[in-house]
Amino acid sequence: MSKRKLSRQQRWRIEKVQAERNRRAGQRDAREAQRLAAGEYGPERPGRVIAHFGRTLDVRGEDGTTLRCHLRANLEGLVTGDRVVWRAAEDDQGRVVDGVVVARGERTSVLERPDARGQLKPVAANIDQILIVFAVEPAPHANLIDRYLVAAEATGIAPVLVLNKIDLLPEGGGELMALLERYAALGYPVVTTTTAEATGLAALLKRLDGRTSVFVGQSGVGKSSLIDRLLPDEELRIGALSKDSRKGTHTTTTARLYRLPASRGGELIDSPGIREFGLTHLDEQQVAEGFIEFRPLLGRCRFRDCRHRQEPGCALLAAVERGDIHPQRFASYRRIVDSLGET
């Protein structure tokens, strides 16, 4: 799709707005620099970003208190979950009134997803596992689950499949439980949960213990409802499931990190609701590597440029025929690859 051409007057207006924003940001940065130089801020302290609001952040200190902080001019791209160094300013009574983030620590991981223009945008950092949440309603599709798994594999962050609303499952579990068993056979951790029963969160809490996790998944699968139960003291907006379309509504506006009181050191990042991970930033090889059962076979085709369609000597096609790769997973792979060129 070609970019819309702007008139000279439109370009001038855009440049004027950007210049004014840069001027205001420069003034704020200059004031912070003056306060730092004047010694108005205290010693450096470690902390963690629990929410991000443009040029300001909510930072949680080691004592558990949260403070709204500004950013230094040379710090960009901070996200929820980042470990930072910050300094606090106090009033005449010695009470901390605000702070400034002066440095960012090294990241062990970062979760990125494409924005509307296809550019990768960081969402959260220092995550131990991605919890891919889906539910009995709205009914999940294997291809959608595979897309989330491929996206998770591309980040290098361990994925966990979480089936919510299991109280709605038919007797015996039906096709959905059979699908989960196939993923479990591949080595993916699988957790089932529900908010409709008193003990419905036990398996989920065990999985969250001692880890920093992030929930992803379609709207309406119950991410916010789960967090509302996991964090009874937090006020979260929960979107109602449409009775007509059985699709949910987006409820979370910014990624936020929470401590889980019922777990041993567990933390949870609630990210903005997204219906589907975009994969257009990946190439065919990266998609193939996102299917973990493909990995031992990649590079073993007769032709080096094999695209795993109808080529003779294709190792993946042979594995499908032998039953080593499930036909549904291979069909899902082909659908994802075919969608890479779509706008």
FIRO-895652 format. One line per 10 residues: number of its first residue (from 1); their letters; for each residue x, y, z of N, C-alpha, C, O. Coordinates in steps of 0.001 Angstrom, whole numbers, plus 500000, padded with zeros to 6 digits. Layout:
FIRO-895652
NUM = A = X:Y:Z:X:Y:Z:X:Y:Z:X:Y:Z  ...;
***
This chain:
FIRO-895652
1 = MSKRKLSRQQ = 500851:498809:500000:500000:500000:500000:500888:501243:500000:501766:501371:500853  500667:502172:499042:501490:503365:498945:501105:504353:500027:499957:504392:500468  502076:505153:500454:501830:506130:501498:501046:507319:500937:501232:507713:499786  500177:507878:501761:499405:509044:501340:500323:510249:501251:501085:510519:502179  500257:510987:500128:501100:512166:499943:500515:513338:500703:499309:513583:500657  501373:514058:501402:500939:515200:502182:501221:516482:501425:502208:516596:500698  500334:517438:501613:500555:518745:500992:501643:519486:501756:502018:519095:502861  502133:520539:501165:503178:521342:501810:502683:521913:503130:503420:521945:504115  501419:522370:503148:500865:522937:504379:500716:521870:505458:500977:522138:506631  500298:520654:505073:500173:519559:506047:501531:519201:506631:501653:519007:507840;
11 = RWRIEKVQAE = 502561:519111:505779:503905:518818:506295:504376:519895:507247:505016:519592:508255  504069:521165:506944:504477:522268:507808:503801:522169:509170:504426:522399:510205  502504:521821:509157:501784:521691:510426:502345:520555:511269:502521:520695:512479  502627:519423:510618:503185:518280:511348:504536:518638:511946:504803:518338:513109  505384:519277:511158:506709:519675:511653:506591:520665:512793:507381:520623:513737  505604:521565:512718:505413:522550:513787:505005:521869:515087:505524:522197:516154  504065:520913:514997:503621:520183:516185:504769:519395:516794:504960:519408:518010  505538:518704:515949:506672:517926:516450:507715:518824:517097:508273:518480:518138  507978:519970:516485:508951:520893:517060:508506:521395:518428:509324:521534:519337  507198:521671:518579:506679:522142:519862:506775:521055:520921:507103:521330:522075;
21 = RNRRAGQRDA = 506487:519811:520523:506612:518707:521468:508067:518530:521905:508344:518324:523087  508987:518610:520955:510408:518484:521289:510865:519623:522199:511688:519423:523091  510317:520833:521961:510691:521974:522797:510238:521755:524239:510996:521988:525181  508974:521299:524402:508476:521062:525753:509240:519937:526443:509551:520017:527631  509542:518868:525665:510313:517770:526247:511695:518240:526657:512213:517835:527697  512292:519098:525834:513619:519628:526165:513596:520475:527421:514530:520430:528222  512531:521251:527601:512410:522059:528817:512295:521183:530057:512912:521454:531087  511477:520106:529938:511344:519193:531076:512682:518531:531392:513074:518428:532555  513381:518083:530343:514674:517429:530570:515677:518402:531177:516484:518015:532021  515629:519668:530750:516549:520660:531289:516268:520897:532767:517195:521014:533569;
31 = REAQRLAAGE = 514976:520968:533129:514640:521157:534540:515109:519982:535387:515627:520167:536488  514919:518746:534854:515370:517577:535604:516878:517587:535756:517401:517236:536814  517587:517990:534694:519049:518041:534765:519502:519065:535806:520459:518828:536543  518811:520200:535860:519148:521215:536855:518924:520697:538273:519732:520935:539170  517811:519986:538458:517523:519457:539793:518548:518394:540194:518953:518317:541354  518958:517582:539225:519991:516592:539524:521298:517270:539905:521951:516892:540878  521669:518283:539117:522932:518983:539374:522889:519718:540704:523910:519856:541378  521721:520184:541075:521591:520934:542331:521498:520022:543545:521451:520500:544679  521472:518739:543321:521418:517812:544446:520041:517638:545036:519907:517173:546168  518988:518013:544274:517640:517871:544798:517183:516422:544839:516250:516083:545566;
41 = YGPERPGRVI = 517835:515568:544062:517494:514154:544058:518460:513384:544939:519639:513723:545037  517947:512351:545575:518737:511552:546487:519621:510538:545779:519829:510631:544570  520146:509563:546529:521052:508564:545956:520334:507637:544978:519106:507555:544966  521109:506951:544172:520549:506019:543203:519971:504795:543905:520539:504286:544871  518829:504337:543397:518161:503177:543969:517695:502248:542841:517365:502713:541750  517668:500945:543103:517132:500024:542093:515615:500004:542141:515016:500221:543194  515004:499746:541014:513559:499660:540945:513140:498921:539689:513973:498463:538907  511840:498816:539512:511309:498134:538336:510108:498897:537802:509252:499341:538566  510052:499045:536486:508945:499752:535854:507699:498872:535931:507701:497737:535454  506646:499399:536530:505404:498634:536609:504333:499184:535676:503310:498533:535465;
51 = AHFGRTLDVR = 504551:500378:535109:503646:500929:534102:504364:502063:533394:505250:502705:533958  503971:502302:532148:504646:503294:531312:503610:504249:530740:502590:503821:530200  503881:505561:530862:502958:506585:530371:503727:507657:529611:503815:508798:530063  504283:507295:528462:505018:508271:527673:506336:508648:528341:507235:507817:528475  506444:509924:528762:507675:510406:529394:507684:510194:530897:508633:510608:531562  506665:509566:531452:506648:509251:532882:506414:507760:533072:505852:507082:532212  506866:507267:534232:506774:505850:534554:506316:505684:535990:506570:506541:536836  505645:504582:536260:505430:504156:537637:506528:503155:537962:506642:502117:537311  507336:503469:538974:508464:502626:539355:508244:502104:540766:507892:502861:541671  508454:500808:540946:508342:500202:542272:509730:500005:542842:510586:499374:542221;
61 = GEDGTTLRCH = 509946:500547:544027:511229:500415:544684:511363:499101:545422:510430:498298:545451  512535:498879:546026:512787:497632:546743:511890:497494:547963:511626:496378:548411  511415:498615:548507:510542:498552:549681:509082:498308:549306:508220:498249:550184  508794:498163:547999:507443:497876:547571:506590:499086:547260:505482:498935:546744  507076:500293:547559:506305:501497:547267:506452:501877:545798:507460:501582:545155  505413:502541:545284:505385:502941:543878:505460:504455:543771:504828:505171:544547  506243:504945:542794:506442:506381:542632:506382:506730:541152:506918:506005:540313  505732:507836:540837:505713:508329:539469:507050:509035:539205:507440:509950:539930  507739:508587:538151:509062:509101:537833:509103:509660:536417:508334:509259:535544  510032:510604:536216:510298:511147:534893:511478:510403:534280:512182:509652:534955;
71 = LRANLEGLVT = 511676:510631:532982:512792:510010:532269:513865:511045:531980:513563:512200:531680  515116:510627:532071:516192:511483:531600:516134:511557:530086:515559:510689:529430  516739:512607:529538:516633:512875:528107:517217:511754:527259:516731:511497:526158  518251:511084:527754:518940:510076:526937:518367:508672:527131:518951:507698:526657  517242:508561:527816:516624:507253:528037:515354:507142:527209:514417:507920:527391  515325:506184:526307:514159:505950:525476:513856:504451:525446:514716:503619:525735  512626:504134:525093:512262:502744:524869:512060:501900:526103:512068:500672:526007  511877:502519:527278:511602:501731:528477:510193:501159:528409:509277:501794:527888  510033:499965:528938:508735:499299:528927:508476:498694:530300:509372:498612:531141  507244:498276:530508:506872:497605:531743:507737:496358:531940:507931:495564:531020;
81 = GDRVVWRAAE = 508250:496210:533160:509112:495077:533472:510591:495415:533463:511399:494641:533975  510965:496555:532892:512374:496948:532868:512880:497194:534282:512178:497773:535111  514096:496750:534548:514782:497075:535796:515564:498357:535572:516290:498494:534588  515406:499292:536496:515975:500623:536305:516682:501088:537571:516554:500497:538643  517440:502181:537400:518027:502911:538519:517343:504271:538565:517252:504960:537549  516857:504659:539757:516136:505913:539875:516585:506673:541111:517183:506106:542025  516291:507951:541122:516621:508813:542261:515375:509579:542671:514591:510009:541825  515198:509745:543977:513975:510353:544515:514231:511768:544994:515332:512100:545434  513182:512614:544902:513202:513961:545473:512259:513994:546666:511184:513397:546625  512653:514685:547725:511861:514751:548946:511421:516176:549229:512070:517136:548813;
91 = DDQGRVVDGV = 510282:516304:549959:509833:517631:550356:510488:518034:551678:511395:517352:552156  510033:519130:552261:510638:519642:553499:510470:518685:554665:511264:518724:555605  509464:517833:554630:509225:516866:555703:509921:515527:555453:509741:514572:556209  510708:515471:554395:511435:514238:554098:510619:513193:553387:511030:512035:553305  509453:513581:552864:508608:512646:552132:508980:512657:550655:509191:513717:550066  509057:511466:550060:509380:511353:548643:508183:511840:547831:507066:511353:548005  508423:512799:546946:507327:513389:546170:507378:513004:544695:506330:512904:544057  508544:512790:544146:508661:512324:542775:510062:511761:542571:510854:511692:543511  510360:511362:541341:511666:510782:541079:512031:510908:539622:511241:511385:538808  513235:510475:539299:513720:510487:537928:514480:509188:537674:515311:508778:538485;
101 = VVARGERTSV = 514193:508550:536552:514901:507331:536158:516171:507746:535423:516116:508508:534458  517319:507240:535887:518602:507668:535324:519304:506576:534519:520243:506880:533783  518881:505317:534634:519546:504245:533889:518630:503037:533795:517727:502856:534612  518878:502215:532782:518139:500966:532611:519084:499792:532719:520183:499823:532166  518665:498750:533432:519488:497558:533561:519391:496681:532326:518571:496921:531440  520235:495666:532279:520211:494731:531155:518924:493909:531186:518405:493569:532249  518426:493599:529987:517213:492799:529875:517553:491331:529673:518460:490995:528911  516829:490469:530352:516964:489035:530104:516083:488592:528952:516347:487567:528324  515035:489360:528670:514135:489051:527557:513309:490294:527272:513173:491176:528119  512760:490346:526064:511853:491440:525703:510776:490886:524780:511066:490151:523836;
111 = LERPDARGQL = 509544:491246:525064:508405:490840:524242:508084:491977:523289:507809:493100:523710  508122:491668:521980:507820:492652:520950:506689:492140:520080:506515:490933:519908  505927:493065:519539:504916:492701:518552:504800:493843:517549:505033:495000:517898  504444:493530:516315:504340:494582:515293:503189:495535:515587:502134:495124:516069  503407:496812:515289:502319:497771:515398:501533:497795:514083:501739:496936:513225  500649:498759:513923:499793:498813:512733:500595:498991:511455:500123:498633:510376  501811:499541:511557:502646:499743:510367:503648:498616:510162:504484:498680:509261  503563:497577:511002:504457:496446:510844:505788:496610:511533:506649:495738:511410  505993:497709:512265:507242:497935:512978:507190:497259:514349:506197:497367:515068  508272:496563:514699:508304:495890:515991:508304:496901:517127:509063:497870:517118;
121 = KPVAANIDQI = 507445:496661:518098:507310:497551:519241:507424:496746:520519:506670:495791:520705  508356:497104:521417:508457:496370:522683:507228:496597:523543:506697:497704:523629  506787:495509:524182:505597:495567:525036:505981:495406:526501:505446:496104:527363  506897:494499:526787:507296:494219:528168:508676:493570:528151:509117:493043:527130  509354:493619:529310:510726:493105:529395:510904:492247:530644:510127:492317:531597  511960:491434:530599:512353:490588:531723:511220:489633:532124:510817:489559:533285  510732:488918:531128:509633:487973:531312:510185:486561:531305:511062:486238:530505  509678:485719:532191:510099:484323:532253:509241:483408:531391:509724:482395:530885  507968:483762:531221:507078:482898:530454:505909:483698:529891:505447:484667:530495  505444:483270:528722:504269:483856:528083:503107:482901:528258:503162:481763:527790;
131 = LIVFAVEPAP = 502063:483346:528921:500875:482524:529110:499882:482829:527999:499267:483895:527977  499734:481886:527080:498808:482037:525965:497436:481553:526442:497189:480353:526565  496560:482511:526705:495251:482196:527285:494218:482055:526174:494102:482927:525313  493486:480982:526194:492336:480811:525325:491246:480150:526154:491497:479732:527284  490054:480052:525614:488923:479613:526433:487970:478761:525609:488034:478712:524380  487088:478096:526334:486052:477319:525664:485165:478253:524842:484725:477888:523751  484903:479450:525356:484212:480508:524632:484974:481810:524838:485278:482167:525976  485292:482538:523745:485057:482211:522341:485889:481001:521908:487032:480836:522334  485302:480165:521062:485932:478908:520671:487276:479171:520004:487347:479959:519060  488350:478525:520477:489669:478737:519885:489858:477905:518622:489206:476877:518437;
141 = HANLIDRYLV = 490743:478357:517774:491110:477612:516576:492578:477220:516684:493398:477983:517194  492899:476036:516204:494279:475547:516299:495246:476490:515612:496358:476695:516098  494839:477073:514478:495744:477974:513770:496065:479210:514591:497194:479698:514557  495087:479723:515329:495342:480893:516169:496309:480542:517292:497221:481313:517591  496115:479382:517913:497041:478948:518955:498446:478799:518383:499426:479193:519015  498539:478222:517173:499851:478047:516545:500506:479387:516256:501724:479517:516381  499723:480381:515873:500289:481704:515608:500894:482289:516888:501983:482862:516858  500192:482145:518000:500739:482624:519267:502014:481859:519636:502978:482452:520120  502017:480565:519409:503206:479763:519737:504393:480164:518882:505509:480280:519388  504169:480378:517589:505259:480812:516709:505799:482168:517167:507011:482378:517222;
151 = AAEATGIAPV = 504879:483089:517497:505304:484406:517970:506098:484286:519268:507103:484974:519448  505651:483416:520170:506358:483225:521439:507725:482603:521207:508708:483032:521812  507806:481594:520337:509085:480954:520048:510068:481958:519463:511265:481880:519736  509573:482907:518658:510451:483905:518047:511058:484845:519086:512138:485392:518866  510375:485039:520215:510903:485912:521272:511940:485215:522136:512733:485870:522813  511935:483886:522114:512830:483148:523001:512293:483015:524411:513002:482541:525299  511044:483426:524635:510417:483326:525957:509535:482083:525979:508772:481838:525044  509644:481303:527050:508930:480031:527132:507424:480248:527115:506912:481014:527931  506687:479586:526196:505227:479702:526179:504549:478639:527039:505056:477528:527188  503409:478994:527596:502567:478084:528371:501140:478247:527865:500654:479371:527734;
161 = LVLNKIDLLP = 500468:477142:527581:499082:477192:527127:498149:477130:528327:498251:476228:529158  497238:478097:528412:496286:478172:529526:494870:478112:528963:494426:479034:528278  494173:477033:529252:492770:476904:528835:491883:477392:529972:491875:476808:531056  491145:478456:529724:490265:479046:530727:488811:478625:530486:488457:478154:529405  487991:478803:531500:486550:478494:531456:486301:477005:531228:485408:476629:530469  487094:476160:531889:486933:474716:531678:485618:474201:532242:485227:473070:531954  484925:475012:533044:483610:474604:533537:482600:474502:532396:481533:473912:532561  482937:475080:531236:482047:475023:530077:482361:473853:529151:481682:473669:528140  483371:473067:529479:483731:471928:528644:482652:470850:528697:482012:470667:529733  482448:470143:527603:481520:469013:527643:482124:467861:528441:483328:467848:528698;
171 = EGGGELMALL = 481320:466924:528823:481802:465772:529579:482867:465030:528768:482667:464731:527591  483982:464742:529403:485071:464074:528716:486046:465019:528049:487098:464590:527574  485714:466304:528005:486628:467289:527450:486433:467598:525987:486739:468709:525552  485934:466657:525215:485675:466898:523805:486926:467109:522977:488024:466729:523384  486754:467722:521803:487856:467929:520863:488900:468890:521406:490080:468779:521072  488478:469832:522237:489415:470827:522753:490468:470186:523650:491648:470526:523557  490055:469264:524517:491023:468590:525371:491942:467692:524552:493121:467550:524878  491411:467082:523487:492255:466279:522604:493304:467152:521934:494444:466727:521749  492918:468386:521567:493876:469327:520983:494966:469677:521991:496144:469734:521637  494582:469910:523241:495564:470233:524279:496542:469083:524489:497734:469303:524699;
181 = ERYAALGYPV = 496043:467887:524431:496911:466728:524624:497971:466646:523524:499094:466207:523775  497622:467062:522323:498607:467073:521236:499703:468083:521524:500875:467809:521267  499343:469254:522055:500355:470256:522387:501218:469784:523555:502430:469999:523567  500591:469143:524528:501353:468615:525662:502347:467556:525198:503455:467473:525728  501957:466738:524204:502859:465714:523676:504072:466338:522991:505128:465710:522907  503927:467574:522501:505059:468278:521890:506003:468864:522936:507107:469301:522611  505563:468870:524188:506404:469388:525256:505965:470720:525817:506639:471274:526686  504839:471254:525340:504368:472535:525851:503633:472334:527181:502781:471452:527288  503959:473151:528197:503187:473084:529442:501744:473508:529187:501494:474482:528476  500811:472787:529760:499383:473068:529589:498753:473216:530966:498958:472375:531842;
191 = VTTTTAEATG = 497990:474281:531157:497311:474549:532421:495829:474773:532126:495482:475485:531184  494972:474173:532918:493536:474415:532802:493060:475175:534028:493541:474950:535138  492106:476082:533814:491682:476933:534914:490258:477415:534701:489713:477333:533600  489668:477918:535774:488340:478522:535716:488155:479414:536937:488693:479137:538009  487397:480474:536765:487058:481342:537894:485715:480968:538502:485264:481602:539456  485074:479939:537951:483737:479547:538418:483784:478579:539590:482746:478271:540176  484981:478090:539945:485118:477129:541038:486161:477632:542031:487103:478329:541655  485988:477278:543283:486867:477774:544341:488318:477350:544130:489235:478122:544410  488530:476144:543645:489893:475636:543450:490328:475713:541986:491297:475065:541590  489619:476499:541190:489880:476527:539764:491190:477161:539359:491644:476969:538231;
201 = LAALLKRLDG = 491827:477936:540280:493065:478624:539940:494304:477935:540519:495411:478453:540376  494141:476801:541155:495261:476157:541853:496409:475839:540904:497560:476150:541209  496118:475228:539765:497173:474858:538823:497846:476091:538239:499057:476094:538019  497071:477133:537989:497629:478362:537443:498555:479042:538443:499640:479495:538078  498130:479113:539705:498968:479729:540728:500303:478992:540875:501349:479617:541048  500256:477686:540806:501489:476906:540903:502430:477247:539767:503644:477320:539962  501882:477457:538585:502704:477802:537427:503278:479211:537531:504345:479483:536980  502596:480097:538218:503034:481489:538345:504080:481690:539433:504770:482709:539443  504205:480729:540353:505120:480877:541489:506544:481177:541034:507112:480459:540211  507116:482264:541590:508514:482589:541367:508873:483021:539968:510058:483087:539639;
211 = RTSVFVGQSG = 507886:483321:539121:508152:483705:537738:507467:485035:537415:506462:485404:538022  508046:485740:536437:507376:486905:535865:506704:486455:534589:507359:485952:533675  505401:486636:534527:504615:486106:533418:503851:487226:532734:503613:488284:533316  503472:486976:531495:502621:487906:530759:501511:487106:530111:501741:486024:529570  500293:487653:530170:499141:487025:529535:498971:487597:528126:499020:488813:527940  498775:486737:527148:498369:487173:525821:497199:486302:525394:496979:485227:525952  496460:486765:524413:495338:485984:523938:494234:486855:523381:494253:488076:523536  493278:486226:522737:492139:486938:522189:491399:487726:523272:491454:487387:524454  490721:488760:522851:489802:489429:523767:488645:488484:524080:488183:487738:523216  488193:488530:525312:487058:487722:525716:487408:486376:526296:486517:485640:526721;
221 = VGKSSLIDRL = 488719:486022:526328:489085:484715:526865:489190:484733:528383:489367:483686:529005  489082:485914:528984:489044:485988:530441:490350:486384:531096:490544:486091:532275  491264:487046:530375:492537:487457:530981:492294:488375:532175:492830:488149:533261  491481:489415:531968:491230:490359:533060:490439:489719:534192:490637:490065:535357  489552:488796:533865:488801:488103:534915:489728:487246:535764:489579:487193:536985  490684:486576:535130:491665:485789:535882:492489:486678:536792:492711:486351:537958  492943:487805:536257:493771:488700:537062:492966:489302:538203:493502:489537:539285  491694:489550:537972:490842:490072:539037:490767:489092:540202:490714:489507:541360  490761:487794:539905:490759:486774:540956:492138:486611:541571:492263:486394:542776  493177:486717:540745:494541:486578:541260:494952:487779:542102:495773:487661:543012;
231 = LPDEELRIGA = 494370:488942:541787:494707:490185:542481:493434:490799:543043:492917:491759:542470  492922:490282:544130:491631:490762:544656:491653:492209:545120:490597:492831:545231  492829:492758:545393:492890:494139:545879:493016:495158:544755:492981:496362:545009  493162:494692:543513:493311:495607:542391:491959:495814:541714:491132:494905:541644  491757:497030:541219:490537:497343:540495:490830:497258:539000:491506:498122:538442  490321:496220:538365:490524:496022:536933:489187:496079:536215:488166:495616:536723  489218:496659:535018:488009:496697:534209:487849:495372:533481:488795:494878:532868  486676:494807:533545:486406:493530:532894:485330:493739:531842:484233:494208:532147  485646:493391:530613:484703:493560:529525:483738:492393:529463:484127:491243:529667  482504:492686:529187:481485:491635:529085:481587:490942:527736:481921:491570:526731;
241 = LSKDSRKGTH = 481306:489674:527715:481315:488895:526489:479985:489116:525768:478912:488907:526334  480081:489539:524518:478869:489815:523746:478034:488548:523590:478544:487510:523168  476769:488633:523926:475898:487468:523822:475644:487090:522369:475360:485933:522060  475750:488082:521473:475456:487819:520069:476670:487257:519339:476574:486214:518691  477813:487939:519439:478982:487525:518671:479884:486579:519431:480738:485930:518828  479716:486481:520769:480578:485671:521632:482026:486110:521533:482935:485308:521748  482251:487374:521211:483602:487925:521167:483732:488975:522254:482768:489666:522584  484920:489089:522802:485109:490009:523900:485442:491411:523435:485616:491663:522243  485529:492318:524393:485910:493692:524118:487224:493984:524790:487528:493419:525840  488021:494876:524187:489309:495240:524763:489096:496043:526043:488297:496979:526063;
251 = TTTTARLYRL = 489806:495683:527106:489581:496351:528388:490854:496970:528955:490763:497963:529675  492032:496429:528663:493273:496913:529248:493916:497938:528331:494038:497696:527130  494329:499078:528869:494834:500157:528033:496346:500263:528057:496922:500774:527097  497014:499810:529095:498463:499883:529140:498995:498694:529918:498359:498212:530856  500191:498219:529510:500779:497081:530207:501136:497486:531635:501681:498567:531860  500829:496621:532595:501105:496912:534004:501561:495647:534703:501040:494561:534450  502538:495796:535585:503104:494669:536316:502529:494628:537719:502482:495642:538416  502091:493440:538125:501492:493238:539443:502251:492151:540194:502756:491203:539592  502325:492296:541494:502799:491221:542358:501617:490352:542748:500534:490852:543050  501838:489053:542736:500767:488117:543052:500857:487738:544537:501795:487047:544935;
261 = PASRGGELID = 499918:488171:545342:499997:487902:546784:499857:486430:547130:500350:485989:548168  499187:485662:546271:498945:484250:546591:500056:483328:546103:499974:482116:546300  501092:483874:545473:502182:483041:544984:503482:483445:545668:503554:484476:546336  504493:482625:545492:505789:482886:546124:506664:483677:545149:507404:483099:544352  506568:484991:545224:507399:485841:544394:506941:485940:542956:507704:486409:542111  505727:485519:542642:505232:485598:541280:504816:487017:540915:504292:487758:541747  505059:487387:539654:504642:488681:539134:503936:488461:537804:504220:487505:537081  503015:489361:537499:502223:489205:536292:502130:490541:535576:501843:491568:536190  502377:490518:534262:502206:491709:533435:500943:491536:532621:500827:490602:531827  499996:492439:532819:498758:492415:532057:498943:493354:530874:499006:494572:531041;
271 = SPGIREFGLT = 499030:492778:529673:499306:493564:528475:498012:493942:527774:496986:493298:527991  498040:494977:526934:496822:495374:526213:496235:494221:525430:496970:493438:524828  494914:494107:525433:494251:493019:524729:494559:493051:523244:494443:494097:522606  494945:491925:522695:495194:491818:521261:494522:490544:520769:494564:489512:521438  493922:490621:519631:493224:489462:519102:494189:488456:518501:493939:487251:518526  495296:488956:517960:496191:488048:517265:497564:488674:517145:497693:489856:516829  498592:487875:517399:499949:488340:517188:500192:488500:515700:499898:487592:514923  500731:489656:515289:501137:489807:513902:502461:489084:513677:503367:489159:514507  502563:488397:512569:503763:487623:512262:504433:488089:510978:505345:487428:510481  503994:489215:510439:504531:489657:509159:506001:490056:509245:506656:490201:508213;
281 = HLDEQQVAEG = 506532:490236:510446:507947:490562:510587:508825:489322:510502:510051:489439:510492  508222:488128:510439:508978:486884:510352:509050:486419:508904:508161:486709:508103  510126:485689:508573:510211:485078:507254:509820:483604:507356:509517:483105:508440  509830:482916:506218:509373:481528:506196:510234:480631:507078:509718:479721:507727  511540:480878:507107:512428:480065:507923:512120:480236:509405:512115:479261:510155  511865:481462:509825:511549:481722:511228:510215:481094:511622:510067:480596:512738  509248:481117:510710:507968:480469:510996:508170:478967:511164:507633:478361:512092  508953:478365:510254:509211:476930:510354:509894:476582:511669:509572:475567:512287  510835:477417:512103:511525:477170:513369:510593:477349:514554:510863:476825:515635  509486:478090:514370:508510:478274:515438:507671:477039:515698:506990:476963:516721;
291 = FIEFRPLLGR = 507704:476065:514788:507056:474766:515006:508129:473809:515524:508959:473320:514759  508103:473552:516819:509245:472892:517460:509486:471484:516936:510619:471005:516964  508432:470805:516453:508638:469456:515939:509282:469463:514555:509741:468425:514079  509320:470655:513893:509978:470765:512593:511499:470854:512724:512230:470451:511820  511965:471378:513840:513369:471769:513962:514368:470660:513642:515338:470933:512936  514189:469416:514120:515174:468378:513790:515228:468052:512299:516194:467448:511834  514196:468449:511545:514110:468089:510126:514538:469219:509202:514798:468986:508021  514613:470434:509719:514976:471566:508873:516422:471424:508393:517328:471130:509172  516607:471636:507112:517929:471471:506519:518183:470073:505986:519258:469812:505445  517223:469166:506124:517406:467785:505671:516640:467478:504384:516618:466332:503935;
301 = CRFRDCRHRQ = 516014:468493:503790:515330:468282:502516:516364:468074:501397:517527:468457:501526  515919:467470:500320:516829:467199:499197:517359:468499:498605:518530:468587:498236  516502:469500:498515:516909:470779:497940:517028:471828:499039:516187:471921:499934  518087:472606:498946:518347:473599:499985:517277:474677:500019:516987:475231:501079  516684:474982:498855:515662:476029:498802:514245:475456:498892:513290:476089:498442  514110:474284:499461:512795:473638:499586:511846:474518:500403:512211:475011:501470  510639:474707:499897:509635:475513:500592:508555:474633:501212:507540:475130:501701  508782:473330:501186:507912:472364:501869:506491:472408:501312:505514:472441:502059  506400:472406:499983:505099:472370:499328:504933:471022:498619:504372:470080:499178  505428:470946:497381:505314:469691:496636:506687:469181:496174:506775:468274:495345;
311 = EPGCALLAAV = 507754:469776:496721:509085:469397:496263:509408:467944:496621:509100:467497:497726  510033:467196:495687:510455:465825:496017:511569:465851:497061:512429:466733:497062  511528:464872:497936:512561:464777:498964:512394:465751:500107:513354:466016:500830  511188:466299:500294:510949:467241:501400:510849:466454:502705:510023:465550:502835  511692:466805:503661:511721:466089:504939:510446:466309:505741:510001:465410:506454  509856:467492:505633:508640:467767:506394:507453:466997:505833:506672:466419:506589  507316:466989:504519:506221:466236:503909:506333:464744:504224:505329:464078:504475  507559:464230:504207:507766:462817:504544:507375:462543:505991:506825:461485:506298  507661:463505:506891:507309:463338:508301:505801:463355:508496:505278:462642:509353  505096:464166:507707:503641:464175:507776:503093:462820:507340:502185:462285:507975;
321 = ERGDIHPQRF = 503635:462266:506269:503183:460966:505781:503454:459857:506797:502666:458921:506925  504574:459965:507520:504899:458945:508532:504062:459103:509789:503968:458173:510590  503456:460263:509973:502703:460523:511192:503529:461197:512271:503061:461357:513399  504758:461595:511939:505608:462274:512934:505196:463732:513124:505441:464315:514180  504576:464318:512109:504033:465672:512197:502538:465579:511940:502103:464986:510953  501750:466175:512845:500302:466102:512685:499883:466915:511464:500356:468038:511285  499000:466369:510615:498577:467103:509416:497993:468470:509719:498168:469401:508934  497293:468612:510855:496706:469903:511200:497782:470932:511505:497643:472102:511150  498845:470507:512155:499947:471427:512444:500637:471849:511148:500988:473017:510985  500832:470901:510225:501473:471253:508966:500581:472182:508147:501074:473123:507526;
331 = ASYRRIVDSL = 499273:471925:508142:498355:472812:507437:498360:474211:508059:498258:475213:507352  498480:474268:509385:498557:475546:510080:499820:476298:509670:499789:477510:509455  500929:475570:509562:502195:476176:509109:502031:476779:507723:502478:477897:507472  501390:476042:506826:501215:476532:505454:500333:477783:505446:500609:478717:504692  499290:477820:506259:498420:478988:506326:499176:480216:506817:498986:481320:506305  500030:480015:507807:500802:481145:508335:501781:481658:507290:501895:482868:507096  502484:480764:506619:503429:481159:505584:502712:481890:504456:503208:482900:503957  501561:481391:504055:500802:482036:502974:500310:483415:503361:500088:484264:502497  500137:483646:504664:499627:484942:505112:500726:485989:505256:500422:487163:505465  501992:485597:505150:503085:486542:505383:503077:487682:504365:503444:488813:504684;
341 = GET = 502658:487375:503144:502669:488415:502116:501420:489258:502089:501321:490184:501283  500446:488960:502962:499220:489744:502966:499435:491077:503664:500235:491172:504595  498736:492089:503225:498844:493413:503839:498097:493418:505164:498061:494440:505849;
***
